[in-house]
Amino acid sequence: MDDVRALFDAIINDDPLPGEKNPDNTPVPGTPESTTNTAQAPQSTSPAPQPAHAAPAPGSAEMVDTVTTEPQQVTVKVSNSTGQSGLAATAAGELEQHGFNVTTPDDYPGPLDATTVFFSPGNEEAAATVASSFSNAAIERVAGLGDVVQVVLGTDFMAVNPPSPSGSAIQVKLVRGTSSTPTQLPEDLSVTNAADATCE
């Protein structure tokens, strides 16, 4: 059952499946292709490269058109990645004044430069509504948040603004794969991929 969950998490997170390549056209770690490439690589005196999951490269971003909803219909969790004490509690209080349902704020485990709004698939309007309260906030789709939208305050955080009115058409910056860790797929997983020539 864990293998099935990992497969679906990879699909939800837009992670490459076995036989596919990462967005930068490198083999997926742990696949036969990546193992083969590593074994055939010439010896070098330069330091060994870090694993791909240790420091993910910045993901791609695109501008997406969406519509906002009522703040009263949105549950928000505020996390602080800056190390500045009390910042999450202050932002959570301001979001609450704007009508959002706010859970207990907490600290994020690592620093983020940019304030980022995380949401799970199906919760796009809620994420856009939260993002409209933060200047230049990026949004990122992740698995496991359900109906909760998590905003992680980055070092660029200045203030919480009133959200755009419900039903407003807005543009948000959707970021792919900068903060989420890649889904670990089972080693014995075999798939037939439509990109594979054997499917022709």
Secondary structure, DSSP 8 states (H G I E B T S, - for coil): -HHHHHHHHHHHTT---TT-B-TTS-B-TTSHHHHHHHHHS---SS-----TTTS-----EEEEEEE---GGG-EEEEEE-S--TTHHHHHHHHHHHTT-EE---EE-SS--SS-EEEE-TT-HHHHHHHHTTSTT-EEEE-SS-TTEEEEEE-TT---------TT-EEEEEEE-SSSS------TT-----TTSGGG-
